[in-house]
Every structure is written in C-alpha cells, then in structure tokens.
Amino acid sequence: MTPLLEVRGATKAFPGVKALDGVNLTLRAGEIHALVGENGAGKSSLIKLLTGVLRQDEGEIRLNGEPVKFNSPHESLAAGIAVVHQERNLIPRYSIAENMFLDRLPVRNGLVQHAQMRREAQPWLDLLDLHINPGTPVRYLSVAQMQLVEIGRALSLDSKILLLDEPTASISEHEVERLLTILRRLRDQGKAILFVSHKLEELTQLCDRITVLRDGKNACDDRPLKGMTKADIVTLMVGRESAVTDLGERTAKLGEIRLALRDLATGAGHKGINLDVRAGEVVGLYGLVGAGRSELAKSIIGAYPVLSGRIEMEGRPARIRAPLDALRDWHIGYVSEDRKGEGLILTQSVARNTAITVWHRIAKRLGFLWGGIEKAAILPFVERLNVKTPSLDQAVGNLSGGNQQKVSVAKWLAADARILIIDEPTVGVDVRTKGYLHRLIWKLAEDGAAILLISSELSEMVQLADRIYVMNDYRIITEMPNSRQYDEMSDRLMTAIHRDNDARTQSAAAE
Amino acid sequence: MLHVAESGATTPAASWFSGARLWRLANAGGLLILIIALIAGIGIFIPSFLSPFNLFALTRNLAVDIIIGFSMMTVLGLGHMNLAVGAIGACAAMVTGFALERVGLPIPLAIIVALLTGMVLGAINGILIVRTGLHSFVITLATASLYFGLMFILTKAEAFRNLPVDFSGLAKGRIGSFSNFLFVALALAIGLVALFNYSQLGRQMLATGANSVAAGLSGVPVNRIVVITHALSGLLAAIAGVLVTARLASALPSIGEDWLLPSFLAPLLGGTLLAGGYVSVVGAVLGAILLSVLQNGLILMNVSGFWIQFFLGLALLAAVGIDRWRSVTAERRGMVSR
C-alpha cells in the first residue's frame, strides 16, 4: 500500500546551519508515527515543511505517491494535512463552534447561522468525548479541552493526516490518558497521525512506528516501535558518542556559599524555596516547562517581588528590588532563555548590547560616554567569547543565533557577574557553539563564578551540573548530586517529578 | 531556528553597508535635496521669499517648529507619544505671563519657573504612564485636556498682554537674517545629539524604547527613564511656549492649540521611528525646515490656509507611510522581535 504521506531526502539550510539534511519520513493511514529528537534536531523545521510554512531546498514531499508542493499553510491544509501546535491557536472569547468553523462560517443573508454551526460542530465533539455545549466560549475550557477543540477543528476539515506537536506537554496525566484513547480511536478510523513528544513513556504506549532526528539527519527512519526500549530511543536521540561528550573531567573547587535562598516565597508563586549555590559550582535547576524555573531566576534578580523568606549573598541578607540592584550591588547576571524578547535589543549594536550592564559604571562626568570608552570596556569580552561580527556597530539582530547567545553572555561577563543564572543556554544554537558554551560555563565556574543553570535539555543538565535541584509546580521537590550517567539521572529526575505529580493529584482528589 | 533564515538573507558585512546606516544617510540626504530644491524653486518664483524680512519671520517660526518636534521626538524614542505637547506649551506660556505681569518676577526667573512647570507637567505624564501601565496615548490625551482645562480655570481664559518690553524684545534679536530663536533651537539640537549619541541616559532611553523588557532585565531602571524622558519632553514644550510668548509679546491661552500636527511631522519626516528605539535629531531639524519652508512658500503664493492644512495632512501620511515601510523592512531582516 502506498504511504499516505512521504518525505524523501528533504534538505533545508539556513545560513550557517543545516536544519534538515536528507530527512525521510513516512506516514501511513491507520498508523500513529512518533517523531522524536532533542531541541534543535529539526523536528519543527520538518513540520514547517509539511505545513507549507517553509519550503525544502532539496528533496520532495509525496501525497498518495504524487509529488506535491505547498506554497502556503493554506495549500497544505487543503491537501488534508492538519496540524495542532504546541501553543493554542484559539480565540478565547469565541465559542467552540465559532473557533472550529472560523474560516468557513455558515452565513445566510449576511448573518452567521449560529444554530446550524453548533449542530455541525456537535458530531466532532462527540467523537472526541468532549461533552460540552458547542456554544461555550473557549476561554472557559481547560488546556486539554482546548486541545481537543483544535483536534476537532482539524478533523472537521476532513483531514486525513494529523500532525500533533507535543500535545501532552501542558496537560495532566489523567487528560493524557483520555487523549491517547482518542488518538487510538482516530487511528483505527484510518487517519495517519504524527505524534511529536519528548515523553518516551507515551510514545512507547501509543505509537506504531518511529522516526528519530538528530542534528538535522535521520537517526532512524520509519522503524517499528515494537521491541524498542526507551533506552534504545534515547541512544538514537543523543547518539552514544554525544551523550558523553569530550568535555573532559571537571574537578570542582568549591568556595563559600555565594547565593542562598531561604524559605523564599515570591510574587510569581514560588513557596518555601531553599537553595544554595557555592562559588565555583555549577548548580542545575531542572523541571518541566511551566515548573517555575525562569520565574525563580527573575525573582532572584528582582523582577518579581519576594513575599517572604530571604535571599542571602555571601552570608549577608540581600535586598533586591529591581534588576539594577542585582546588577550593581550584588553582581548577579541573568542570561534569559528568550534571547530575542528579553535578552537582547536586536535593533541595537553589539557594543550597546554588551555595554548596557556597565554604562552606569563607565560613564564619565554627567553620564557621558565619550571617546570610545564604551567599546574599550566591552571589547575584551567580545573577543574572549569569540563573537563573530563584522564590527562592534553591527546590529545584534544580524548575527547568527550562536553569536547572539555569546553576546548575551558577554554582557554579564563585562558586568563582572559573581553569580550567573543561565537559562536554556543553547536553545537555537548550532552544535559547535553549543559545545563552546558548555566549556565556557565550566570555565567560568573554575574562575570562581557561582552558576545556576536552567535547562530543559536533560543531556545538557547531566553533562554540566555538579548538583541538581528538581522543581515542580513552583516548589523544589528534591535535590540530588549528579552522577553524570544519563540513563540513571534521567530515571531519577523523571521519577521524582512523576511521584510529585501523583502526590499532587491524590491530595487534590482527597480534598 | 527560523530567525537565522530571516536575518541571514544578506551576509552581515553586506547588510552593514546596505542596511540601516546607509538608509538613514539616504533619508537625511533625500530630505536635504528636497529642501534645497524647494527653497530654490520658491526663491525663483517668489523673490520676496529670500528677503531678509521673510527669512527672519521664517526662521523664527521654524525654531518653534523644531523645538516642538524635539519635544515629541524624545518620547517617540521610547515608543511613546505626548499629545499634551501643546497643552504644556500653553501652560508654560501662561505661567510666563503670570510671573512677569502679576508677580513681577525678573525675566530670567520667570522663564525658569515656566520651564520647571513644563518639566513637572511632563513628569506627571511619565509617572501616570508608569503607575497605571496604560498607553501613553491615552494618558497624554487625558492630561492634555486636564492641563488645558486647569490653565483656563486658573487664568479665567484671560491673556497677559502687558509684558515687559525687554521680554518681547528677545524675539526681535537676529544674527544676519536669521532669528535668534533659530540658534536656541540649534543649541538644543546639539544638546540632544550629545544626549542620544554620547550619554548613558540617552542610550538607556533608546534601549527602553527598542525593548523595555530586555532593557529592564539588563539593569536599566526603565520606570525612571520613562519619567525622565517625559519630563524632558515637557521641558522642550515649555521652551517652545516661552519663545512663542515672546514672539507674540503676550501670553495667550490659545498657544499650542495647533502644535500637534507639526510635533509629529518633523520627527517622523526625519526618520524617527514611531515604534521607538531610534531617533534622528538632524532628521527632525530637516523635517521641520521642510515643513516651514513649504508652509511659508504656500502662504507667499496666497494659497488658502485650508489647502495648507490639506498639504500638511498629506505630508504626515507620507511620513508614516515611510515609517511603516521601514519597520516592515526591519522585520524582514529579523531585527524586530515579535
């Protein structure tokens, strides 16, 4: 039988990075296909090809054996490929039915036929076991229910192919079960489903076949999942050689406790946070998306208020009301995970982006920065980090992701940060720069900085951290030394989080 | 990974030469050529345009246009607006009149009090914006009405017409054919160039305008910067108000009523971005010159005031059209986040 959808040898290059390099993918009717890979492996690029957002440089997409070209998301949708993104794409104030039929509202005499629309929406909701009045505004639904509405919309378009991008990332255990049941039913009705997820447990339960991407290439192509263990998949994802990279041995020379959080409660919602970071130490803060890690970082630098408890710096209570206090009085730096939104000012130059943290220190009389003192102050750091830029006047937005990330680190080195909070240091960064940044983090620690590392990438965490705190639901649930053994740590971290989630579900049920 | 594709359309080296900086030069150069052509054209057809009398009157009005343009430009750098430019100018004018005529303060002191009033009113705008988190458009729309209203109530809408001769004499000074006022405006221009290009405060203003979240997390005291910038805008509006009072030799409550359009036109024609993060001081001066020359030429040609309004409106549309085009091209280069 011809596969419903095939990708053959798809290659997509961005300047400096090959996002996809000869990638194959095969989806068949009546099958659920898993697509996995680490961040930056090329999953989103592949989905963008299938949905007409990007076009491949080489290779082809075949639908029912026929080569097709999608010039826009609209064309891909018309060909029966529907995608449910990780982020919700619904209009909160519109009803379920309105959201489902937004692009083809039933209209008579210029008036929307609400009753007819609700009638037409009903069967799809029934199919998904979503027993809610289709007239209900979407904002009253839970995240999981919204997701089902989006799947309903996809089905109502008569889509044969359903792409689900991390559908279980933000819904509870119980809701996941329901979703999986529904997906199995859809499969049995002959849909082809592509399921992208980081949660291997679900994959092995649900999927029939698997494609793994690593660094833009197929690590495995259309292999039956039967008989594969989770460890097999992880090995394919990270590759044995890269799971234990050439970072070498690290001998941590630990100094005094530099940053201590004592029973901290914050305006962002954290409760009872206790945490220490020593000079020379790389401390990991691990947790799933939404656990409150970045928010804790921002609370430390004063972007969220401290409600109770203390922040101590080198044993002294620190009063930090704004990021300026953290920078000027305590030398705390925060490299944001959201480089473009929070970390850098893309339209401004490398010089200004790096010097922003030192202006107050280097300014001459009346706050003037004459005669190149700005560039002189930051040049050593730009050079030390090997930032590739034609000039210091270049707008940061014109640099590659890796070089942008170097600039966002450089500005905190220029500020002489004694504590560096690094949030997702290698998101959207090419492999070479990634290795460079990893070595840099260790080097900074060796030079005596205290480093708090936040990363969702487990392998990165296991590689770099000396000690790991696990965060869930804005609390620290446990702390463990890092054995630097991926499988062991992965198991322990996941078990800790799952156990905490189960305990929460039970206590919620008890109430 | 998409940003790589967006930003990498040109190589970094090429975009440095073909990009933003060249465009800005071309923009200023284009304005300059337009101005020269306009002056030459009007000068040929209407010889009285270049007469010392007309040049004096032209530059005296031009100076005010430049300064109210600066007043708007400073807040545009934040990505904000100040619809109270005219109201603050009027308040400063009336305070000058009151201080000179009723209180009998010496001229320098009266001017200082008026300028402080402008700064305080501007700072109030800034504080309200920071405290409420509302858009500057809404806040300054409200305070414009508030300031005008308060000023009318306090002065009972009566003008101060018996100002000291020395004060109105300020408006008669000239260097060559040019009004003294022009040199006040140029001095302010130099100050603003220094502020935006060479000072910590100016960099912090533009950083806040380009991305206030990133600026804040990098230790820029964003709220303080907003208040200071609005105070500066108020100060500039007050300077314009004082100059107009001297020119009219009286403080009228109607001063500032027609400032809104030119205040936007000068900076926007000059390349200052509505979205914030970039200002062009030289551009604002050129923009104001273009406006004043155009206006003056049309008056000399006996074109009716309604047509002048029409042409100014057209010029604003052209300016914001160019602004929009600029931000779209900036987006294509991947320089604008979300």
Chai-1 contact restraints between the chains, C-beta under 6 A:
chainA,res_idxA,chainB,res_idxB,connection_type,confidence,min_distance_angstrom,max_distance_angstrom,comment,restraint_id
A,F14,B,V4,contact,1.0,0.0,6.0,A-B,restraint_1
A,F14,B,A5,contact,1.0,0.0,6.0,A-B,restraint_2
A,P15,B,G8,contact,1.0,0.0,6.0,A-B,restraint_3
A,V17,B,V4,contact,1.0,0.0,6.0,A-B,restraint_4
A,A19,B,M1,contact,1.0,0.0,6.0,A-B,restraint_5
A,P323,B,L217,contact,1.0,0.0,6.0,A-B,restraint_6
A,P323,B,G219,contact,1.0,0.0,6.0,A-B,restraint_7
A,L324,B,G219,contact,1.0,0.0,6.0,A-B,restraint_8
A,L324,B,P221,contact,1.0,0.0,6.0,A-B,restraint_9
A,L327,B,G219,contact,1.0,0.0,6.0,A-B,restraint_10
A,K340,B,S337,contact,1.0,0.0,6.0,A-B,restraint_11
A,G341,B,S337,contact,1.0,0.0,6.0,A-B,restraint_12
A,E342,B,V213,contact,1.0,0.0,6.0,A-B,restraint_13
A,E342,B,A214,contact,1.0,0.0,6.0,A-B,restraint_14
A,E342,B,L217,contact,1.0,0.0,6.0,A-B,restraint_15
A,I345,B,A207,contact,1.0,0.0,6.0,A-B,restraint_16
A,I345,B,A210,contact,1.0,0.0,6.0,A-B,restraint_17
A,I345,B,N211,contact,1.0,0.0,6.0,A-B,restraint_18
A,I345,B,A214,contact,1.0,0.0,6.0,A-B,restraint_19
A,L346,B,M335,contact,1.0,0.0,6.0,A-B,restraint_20
A,L346,B,S337,contact,1.0,0.0,6.0,A-B,restraint_21
A,T347,B,A210,contact,1.0,0.0,6.0,A-B,restraint_22
A,T347,B,G277,contact,1.0,0.0,6.0,A-B,restraint_23
A,T347,B,M335,contact,1.0,0.0,6.0,A-B,restraint_24
A,Q348,B,A210,contact,1.0,0.0,6.0,A-B,restraint_25
A,I356,B,S218,contact,1.0,0.0,6.0,A-B,restraint_26
A,T357,B,S218,contact,1.0,0.0,6.0,A-B,restraint_27
A,T357,B,G219,contact,1.0,0.0,6.0,A-B,restraint_28
A,W359,B,Q200,contact,1.0,0.0,6.0,A-B,restraint_29
A,A363,B,Q200,contact,1.0,0.0,6.0,A-B,restraint_30
A,G367,B,S199,contact,1.0,0.0,6.0,A-B,restraint_31
A,G367,B,Q200,contact,1.0,0.0,6.0,A-B,restraint_32
A,G367,B,L201,contact,1.0,0.0,6.0,A-B,restraint_33
A,F368,B,Y198,contact,1.0,0.0,6.0,A-B,restraint_34
A,F368,B,S199,contact,1.0,0.0,6.0,A-B,restraint_35
A,L369,B,Y198,contact,1.0,0.0,6.0,A-B,restraint_36
A,W370,B,Y198,contact,1.0,0.0,6.0,A-B,restraint_37
A,P390,B,P12,contact,1.0,0.0,6.0,A-B,restraint_38
A,P390,B,A13,contact,1.0,0.0,6.0,A-B,restraint_39
A,P390,B,W16,contact,1.0,0.0,6.0,A-B,restraint_40
A,Q394,B,W16,contact,1.0,0.0,6.0,A-B,restraint_41
A,A395,B,M335,contact,1.0,0.0,6.0,A-B,restraint_42
A,G397,B,S7,contact,1.0,0.0,6.0,A-B,restraint_43
A,G397,B,G334,contact,1.0,0.0,6.0,A-B,restraint_44
A,G397,B,M335,contact,1.0,0.0,6.0,A-B,restraint_45
A,N398,B,S7,contact,1.0,0.0,6.0,A-B,restraint_46
A,N398,B,P12,contact,1.0,0.0,6.0,A-B,restraint_47
A,N398,B,S15,contact,1.0,0.0,6.0,A-B,restraint_48
A,G401,B,V4,contact,1.0,0.0,6.0,A-B,restraint_49
A,G428,B,M1,contact,1.0,0.0,6.0,A-B,restraint_50
